Amino acid sequence: MDLGLTDKVAVITGSSRGLGLASARALVAEGCRVVLCARGAETLAEAALEVEAGAKRPNMIATVQADVSTEAGIELVIGRAVEVFGGVDILVNNVGRAAGSDLLGTSDAEWQAAFDETLFPAIRASRLAVPHMKARGGGSIVMIASIWGRESGGRMTYNAVKAAEISLAKALAQQLAPANIRVNSVCPGSIMFPGGSWHKRQQSDPDFIADMIRRELPFGRFGRADEVAGVVTFLSSARASWISGASVVVDGCQGKSNI
């Protein structure tokens, strides 16, 4: 199936590892020009080499070392996409982090950081990318949310920011439809990838992970980053032209929600 993504320009935040890196690999394999960004120069350079290896032609990758939890960082990333590739067609809002524990154990600073490092980057990146999408006749925004934004689970701060991203995607979808810009959220379950939180937990406590798989993962394994990236790529493409405002679960039936 031709997804019609050749020479489309995709910006992916938090793309040096995990779901962001997998999405970059999947999009470049379909012919997209991809802008990668991350805070660390070394991990960003390694990611760029990996993504470029799957590109169909030379000069399909641009990189930006930036902290996208800041306004200046987001401006740098979107500006780089426009400077190098002439615009933006696809935005994948992938960055996210949330710390803390229960109500009494979570400080105001931890709550603020959860929103500053997850929700506000998505808001700011979308606000900057949309005018460029409009100039090109449309586009696609994908929020990487979580099943724990749809139902209870995980850290309380994570629940809150991921629920907010799902709500933001729906609101933007309704606002931007007249401009032919589609907005969807993707809600992964527990995904294993090198350097990720589940991978670290597996190394430190393999018995806990084995028990979790038996109790919570019906297919008997964690999801893979590429399985999420495939959905991101489809939603970014013209093949998903009638899908907007959706919250797409990619969790191997881990979640318990009926909707």
N, C-alpha and C positions, 0 to 999 in steps of 0.2 A: 504494500500500500504506500503510495506517494503521499506524504503528509504536507507537501507544498511549503516546506520551510527553507528551501534553498535561498541563501543570501539574506534571510531575515536576521535582524540584529537582536540578540538576547542579552540582557543584563541579569546576572545571578548574584545576589548578595550572599556572603558567607560561603564562597565556592572553593575553598582550598581543601575540603575534605567532606566526607559524609554525603548527605542528600544533595547539597549544593554541587559538589564535585561530580557526583553521578549524573545530575541533571545537565551539567555542562557537557559531559561526555556524550550523553544521549542526544542533546541538541546539536552539537557539532557534527555528530555522525549523520544527522539528517540534512546537513548543509548550512546550518546557522553560523553566523559570525557571533562569537561569544565574548562577552566582557566578564572576566573573573576579578573578584576582589576579596581581600582578606587583610587582617592586621599584620600578620607576620610575613616578612619578605621571603624567608627561606621556604616556608610551606607553600606560599603563593607561586614561587618559581617552580617547585616540584609539581604542583597541580597543573601549571601551564604546560609543562613538558608532557604530562600524561594526557591532557586534553588534546594538545596539538598532534599527538601521535595518531589520534583517531579522526583528524580532520581530512576532508576530501581534497582540499587545496591548501597551498601556503597562505599565510597572512590572514588566518581566520580567527586568531586569538588576540585579545588585548588584556592587559592586566593593570590593576590599580591597587596599590597598597594604601588602605584607608580604614579608618574606624567609622563604620556606618552607624554607630550609635550617636554620632554627632551630625549636626546639620552640614558642617563643612565636609565631612567625609562622604556623605551622600551626594552632595553637589559635585565633588571631585569625580565620583564614579559615573554619574550620568553625563557629566561634561566630557569625560574621556570617551564614552560611547559615541557621543555626537561628533567629537573631534576626529576620532579614528574611522568610524563607520558611517557617519552622516545622519544618525538618528537612532530611534529605539522602536522596536516592534513588539518585543516580549520582555516582561519583567517578572522574575521569580524572586519573591520576597522570602528568603530562607533563614536569615539570621534569627537567633532566639536563645535566650538563657533566662533561667529563673532559679533563684536560691531561696533559702528560708525553710521553715518547718511548719508548725501550727500557728494559730493566731497569736498566741502569747510569745512564741519563739521567733517571730518574724518582725524585723525592725522596719521602720519607715524607709530607711535607706535600701533595704533589700526589695521592698515593694517598688520603690521608685526605679531601681536598677532593672527590675523585671520589665517594666513598661518602656524604659529608655532603651533597652537592648533588644526588644522584640517588637512592640507595637509601633513605637515612633519611627524606627527605620522603615517599616512598611508604609506608614502614612507619608513620610517625607519622600521616599523613593517614588511612590505612586504619583504624588503631586508634581514632582519634577519630570517624570516620564510621560505623563498623559499629554501635555502639549505636543510633544514630539510624535506620539502615536497619532494624535488628531491630524497632524500635518501630513502623515503618511497614509491616512485613510482608515485607520483602525489599529487594533492591537490586542494583546492578551496579557492579563496580569494573573499570576498564580501565587496565592499565599500558601506557604507550607505551615499548616496548623498542626493539629494532632487529634486523635480520638479523645484525648483528655481535655479538649476544648468542647467536646460534644457531650461528655458524661464525666462523672466524678472519677478521679484517679490521678496518681502522681502528686507532685507538690501543689499546694494551694495557689501559689503565685503563678505556676505554670498553667493550671486550670484557667485562671483569670485572663492571662494574656492570650492564650490560644483561643479561648471563647471570644475574646475581643477581635482577634484576627478573622475568625469565621464571620462575625457580625459585620466587620468592616468590609469584607469581600462582598457580602450580600448587598450592603448599602451602595458600594461603588458600582456593582453590576447594574443596579437600577439607574443610577445617575449617568453612567457612561454608555449605556446601550445606544442612545441616539448618535453617538460618535463612532459606533461600530467597534467599541472596545469591550471585550468580554473579561469578566473577573470571576475567578473560582478559587475555592480553597481545597487543598488536598490534606487529608487527615490520616497520616500514618499511625500504625500501632508501634510496637516495639521492634526497632530495626537495629541489626548488628552490623557494625562496620569498624575497621581498624581505628583505634584512637577514640572511639565513641564511649559513652558512659556504660553501655551494656558490655562492651568489649573489656573495659577496665574491670568491671565487676566480675566478669567471667574469669579473668586472670587472678583476681584476689579471692574469690569465693565461688569456685566451680560447683559446689554442692547446692548453694542457694540458687544458682542459675538453672541447674538441672531440675530442681524442684519447681521453680517458676515455670519452666517449659511444660512440665507435666500438668501443672494446675491451670495455666492461663493461656497457652498457645495451642489451639486445636490441631494445627497441622504438625505439631511436634518440633517446631523450629522457629527461630527469629526470622523476620522479614529481611530482605536484602535491599540495599540502597538503590540498585538498578531497577527493582520492581516498583519503587516509588517514582523513579526518574522516567520510566516508561509512561506513566500516567501524566506526569508533568508535561512531557513532550507532546502527547496526544492533545491535552487541553490547550497547549500553546498553538496548535495547528488549525488550519482551516477545516480539517476533518471534524473538529468539535465546534463548528460554526453556530450550532443551536444549543450549546451548553454554556450558560452563564448564570451566576448566582448560586451555583451548585456547591455542595460540600461533599467531596468524593472521598470515601473511606478506603484506605489501602492497608488492611490490618490482618489479613488471614483469619477473619472472623473472631478476632480477639475481643473486640468491643461488645458490649451488651445492649446497646441502644437499638430500638426497633426502627429508627429513622436515620 
